[in-house]
Amino acid sequence: MVVLKRAKELLLSHNHHSIARHLLMADCQVARIVGVTPEVKGQMGVSSGLELVTLPHGRQLRLDLMERHHTMAIGVAVDILGCTGSADERASTLNRIILVAVELKDTVGDLFAFTALMKALDLPQISRLEETWTTLRRNYTQTAINYEKILKPFYKNLYEGTASSPAVVCVPLLLPLLTLMERPSITPEGVELWETSDQGCDIMLRHLESAREVAHNAQSYTAKAQKILQELTWDEDLLEVFKTDFQLRLLWGSRGASVNQSDRYNKFNLILNALSRKLEPPLKTQTLI
């Protein structure tokens, strides 16, 4: 609890502009977009993780990125559900998260972190909090409008492969490719859009073509990221909070982080259900006799 409290204090000490840039830095390091040494490039056989994830020997990086994305989404959900006070407190947290999502999309171009945050907000344990969302619409009207009218449609279009690319993209959308390539071995999130949509084949082909273009233009993503990141003064403690290993230990503990991934996800889903229902109990329906 002490570590969780300290992490929350760190986040609250930074505005959404700073948080988005720290997330970008952490994602670029994990995805090997910036800070890749000649030795690591030699081991990868390519110069960027954006190329490596498309290759057979990039499997571990694909799995690491999938773990990071899901863990980040769970962490955001815990941030919201951990606000055990008033709906005003939870609405304030929602507002902060949505502002970070806007910054990730429009300014720093980190679509990896953007989709993780949006995934968290779309979780049933979060979307069912009617009182919280109503309070957001009342207290932070413009934020609520941006979320409903801009962010949600863009998020949906991203996964359909039809979204217009933002002006600056440093970390592109990676999850569809990662899931396509690792689908037989890891399935933490159920069926994918291309498995249920009438346009499934078209969606899958668009993502594969996009991945080819990303790998081909990997150096341009590195250059854009370096340009944005060089302008920032780093908080090493906040960067530590955004590391995957820290998030794993925070959510599951040192021992729990090494447990089977599917078991971890299923058990934590039950915890999120309990937290959500405790904050806003489901309405009881009376049976008329």
C-alpha positions in Angstrom: 0.0 0.0 0.0 2.9 2.3 0.7 4.3 1.8 -2.8 0.9 2.3 -4.4 0.4 5.5 -2.4 3.9 6.8 -3.4 3.1 6.0 -7.1 -0.1 7.9 -6.9 1.6 10.9 -5.3 4.2 10.9 -8.1 1.5 10.9 -10.8 -0.4 13.7 -9.1 2.8 15.8 -8.9 3.0 15.9 -12.7 0.5 17.4 -15.2 -0.9 15.5 -18.2 1.7 16.9 -20.5 4.6 15.5 -18.4 2.9 12.2 -17.8 2.4 11.6 -21.5 6.0 12.3 -22.3 7.3 10.0 -19.5 5.0 7.3 -20.9 6.4 7.9 -24.4 9.9 7.5 -23.0 9.1 4.3 -21.2 7.3 2.8 -24.3 10.2 3.8 -26.6 12.7 2.1 -24.4 10.7 -1.1 -24.1 9.8 -1.2 -27.8 13.5 -0.4 -28.6 12.7 2.7 -30.6 15.2 4.9 -28.8 18.4 4.2 -26.8 19.3 1.1 -28.7 23.0 0.4 -28.4 25.1 -1.0 -31.3 25.4 -4.2 -29.3 21.7 -4.7 -29.0 21.2 -3.8 -32.7 23.7 -6.6 -33.5 21.8 -9.1 -31.3 18.5 -8.1 -32.9 19.8 -8.1 -36.5 17.9 -4.9 -37.2 18.1 -1.3 -35.9 14.7 -1.0 -34.2 12.2 -2.9 -32.2 9.6 -1.9 -34.8 11.3 -4.1 -37.3 12.1 -6.9 -34.8 8.4 -7.4 -33.8 7.6 -8.4 -37.4 10.3 -11.1 -37.5 10.2 -14.7 -36.2 13.0 -14.1 -33.6 11.1 -11.1 -32.2 8.8 -13.3 -30.3 10.0 -12.3 -26.8 9.6 -8.6 -27.6 6.1 -9.2 -28.9 5.2 -11.0 -25.7 6.8 -8.3 -23.5 4.8 -5.6 -25.3 1.5 -7.5 -25.0 2.2 -8.0 -21.3 3.0 -4.3 -20.9 -0.1 -3.2 -22.7 -2.5 -5.3 -20.6 -0.7 -4.5 -17.3 -0.8 -0.8 -18.1 -4.6 -1.0 -18.7 -5.1 -2.9 -15.4 -3.0 -0.3 -13.6 -5.2 2.5 -14.9 -8.3 0.7 -13.8 -6.8 0.2 -10.3 -6.0 4.0 -10.2 -9.7 4.7 -10.8 -11.2 1.9 -8.6 -8.8 2.8 -5.8 -10.6 6.1 -5.4 -12.8 4.9 -2.6 -14.0 8.3 -1.6 -16.6 10.3 -3.5 -17.7 10.2 -7.1 -16.1 13.6 -7.4 -12.7 12.1 -6.6 -13.2 9.3 -9.2 -14.4 11.8 -11.8 -11.3 13.9 -11.2 -9.1 10.8 -11.8 -11.1 10.0 -15.0 -10.5 13.6 -16.2 -6.8 13.3 -15.6 -6.5 10.0 -17.5 -8.6 11.3 -20.4 -6.4 14.4 -20.6 -3.3 12.2 -20.7 -5.0 10.1 -23.5 -5.6 13.3 -25.5 -2.0 14.3 -25.1 -0.8 10.9 -26.2 -2.9 11.0 -29.3 -2.5 14.6 -30.4 0.9 15.8 -29.2 3.4 13.0 -28.4 2.0 10.4 -30.8 2.2 7.3 -28.5 -0.6 5.2 -29.8 0.6 2.2 -27.7 0.0 4.0 -24.4 -3.1 5.7 -25.8 -4.8 2.4 -26.6 -3.9 1.0 -23.2 -5.5 3.9 -21.5 -8.6 3.7 -23.7 -8.8 -0.1 -23.1 -8.9 0.6 -19.3 -11.7 3.2 -19.7 -13.6 0.7 -21.8 -13.4 -2.2 -19.3 -16.8 -3.2 -18.0 -15.7 -2.6 -14.4 -15.1 1.1 -15.3 -17.8 1.7 -17.9 -20.5 0.5 -15.5 -19.7 3.3 -12.9 -22.7 5.4 -13.9 -22.5 7.9 -11.0 -18.8 8.5 -11.7 -19.3 9.1 -15.5 -22.3 11.4 -14.7 -20.1 13.4 -12.3 -17.5 13.6 -15.0 -20.0 15.0 -17.5 -21.2 17.5 -14.9 -17.8 18.7 -13.5 -15.6 18.2 -16.6 -18.0 18.7 -19.5 -15.5 19.3 -22.2 -13.4 16.3 -21.2 -16.4 14.1 -21.3 -17.4 15.4 -24.8 -13.8 14.9 -26.1 -13.9 11.3 -24.8 -17.3 10.4 -26.3 -17.1 12.3 -29.6 -13.3 12.2 -30.5 -11.4 9.6 -28.5 -13.8 6.7 -28.6 -14.5 6.8 -32.4 -10.7 7.2 -33.1 -10.0 4.2 -30.8 -12.5 2.1 -32.6 -11.2 3.2 -36.0 -7.7 2.4 -35.0 -8.5 -1.2 -34.5 -10.6 -1.4 -37.6 -7.5 0.0 -39.5 -9.5 3.0 -40.9 -8.3 5.8 -38.6 -6.5 8.8 -40.1 -3.0 9.0 -38.8 -2.2 11.8 -36.3 0.2 14.5 -37.4 3.0 13.0 -35.2 3.3 9.3 -34.4 6.3 8.1 -32.4 4.9 4.7 -31.2 2.4 3.3 -33.7 -0.5 0.9 -33.0 1.2 -2.4 -32.4 -1.4 -4.6 -30.6 -3.2 -6.0 -33.7 0.1 -7.2 -35.2 1.4 -8.6 -31.9 -1.9 -10.5 -31.4 -2.0 -11.8 -34.9 1.5 -13.2 -34.6 1.1 -14.6 -31.1 -2.5 -15.6 -31.1 -1.9 -19.4 -30.8 0.2 -19.0 -27.6 -1.4 -16.2 -25.7 -5.1 -15.2 -25.5 -5.7 -12.9 -22.5 -8.3 -10.8 -24.0 -10.8 -13.0 -25.9 -11.7 -12.9 -29.5 -10.3 -10.1 -31.8 -12.2 -7.7 -34.0 -11.2 -9.5 -37.2 -12.7 -12.8 -35.8 -16.2 -11.3 -35.3 -16.6 -8.6 -37.9 -18.0 -9.1 -41.4 -15.0 -7.1 -42.5 -12.6 -9.4 -40.6 -10.3 -10.3 -43.5 -10.0 -6.7 -44.7 -9.2 -5.5 -41.2 -6.5 -8.1 -40.7 -5.0 -7.3 -44.1 -4.9 -3.5 -43.3 -3.1 -4.2 -40.0 -0.5 -6.4 -41.8 0.1 -3.8 -44.4 0.4 -1.1 -41.7 3.0 -3.3 -39.9 5.0 -3.6 -43.1 5.0 0.2 -43.5 6.0 0.7 -39.9 8.9 -1.6 -40.2 10.0 0.0 -43.4 9.9 3.5 -41.8 11.2 2.5 -38.4 13.9 5.2 -38.4 11.4 8.0 -38.9 9.6 7.0 -35.7 12.9 7.0 -33.9 13.7 10.5 -35.2 10.3 11.9 -34.2 10.5 10.4 -30.7 14.0 11.8 -30.2 12.8 15.2 -31.2 10.0 15.2 -28.6 12.0 13.5 -25.8 15.0 15.8 -26.0 12.8 18.7 -24.7 12.0 17.1 -21.4 13.5 17.1 -17.9 13.1 13.6 -16.6 11.8 12.4 -13.3 13.6 9.1 -12.8 11.1 8.0 -10.1 8.1 8.5 -12.5 10.0 6.6 -15.2 10.4 3.8 -12.8 6.7 3.7 -12.1 6.0 3.3 -15.9 8.4 0.3 -16.2 6.7 -3.0 -16.9 8.5 -4.8 -14.1 7.5 -2.2 -11.5 3.8 -2.5 -12.6 3.9 -6.3 -12.4 5.4 -6.2 -8.9 2.9 -3.5 -7.9 -0.1 -5.4 -9.1 0.9 -9.0 -8.2 3.9 -8.8 -6.0 7.3 -10.3 -6.7 6.0 -13.9 -6.4 2.7 -13.3 -8.1 4.4 -11.7 -11.2 6.0 -15.1 -12.0 2.7 -17.0 -11.9 1.0 -18.2 -15.1 -0.2 -15.2 -17.0 -3.7 -16.4 -17.7 -4.2 -17.2 -14.0 -3.0 -13.7 -13.0 -5.3 -12.0 -15.4 -8.3 -14.0 -14.4 -7.8 -13.5 -10.7 -7.2 -9.8 -11.1 -10.4 -9.5 -13.2 -12.3 -10.9 -10.2 -10.6 -8.3 -8.0 -11.6 -5.5 -10.4 -15.2 -6.8 -10.4 -15.3 -6.7 -6.6 -13.8 -3.2 -6.4 -16.2 -1.9 -9.0 -19.3 -3.3 -7.3 -18.2 -2.0 -3.9 -17.9 1.5 -5.2 -21.2 1.5 -7.0 -23.3 -1.6 -6.0 -25.6 -2.9 -8.8 -29.2 -1.9 -8.5 -31.3 -4.5 -6.9 -34.4 -5.4 -8.9 -37.5 -6.3 -6.9 -39.6 -9.2 -8.0 -43.3 -8.4 -7.9 -45.5 -11.3 -6.9 
